[in-house]
Amino acid sequence: MSAHITIAPGASRYSASMVQFIAQLQAVVDQVDTLKNVGDQIALGGDWDALAAKLGTTAAEAEAVYNLLGSVRTELNSPLIAQFLARLG
């Protein structure tokens, strides 16, 4: 693992934007984890009707949302994003 890289947010508008992006990416990674964990509890045992009630959708749509969210979570927890956040976050 390479060393942590500290970006000085006051160095330029670009560095400030980069620091903001890193923080936003970390927040999204955290948020998708939270949403997926809550969805797991709501839809426990494949209770798509319960999840649908929370989402305001049909049961079939709720299942699709759940599965799509799981796929997004997988992508956001990829080794590349984890390394990016570990080195720059």
C-alpha positions, 0 to 999 in steps of 0.5 A: 500500500502506498503512502497517504497523500495530503492535498492542501485545499487552499493551494488552488481552486482545483485542490479545493475541488479535489478535496471536496470530491474526496469527501463527497465520494466518502459520504456516498460510499457511507450512505450506500452502505447505510441504505443497503443495511437498512434495506436488508432489514426492511426486506428481511426474507424477501419482504418486497411489500414492506420495502415497497411501502417504504419506497412508495413503489410496487413490490416488483419495483422495490425488489429492482431498487434493492438489487440495483442498490446492491450492485451500486454498493459493490461498485463503490466498494471496489478495490480502486475506490477503496485505494483512492479513499485510503490514499487521499481521504 
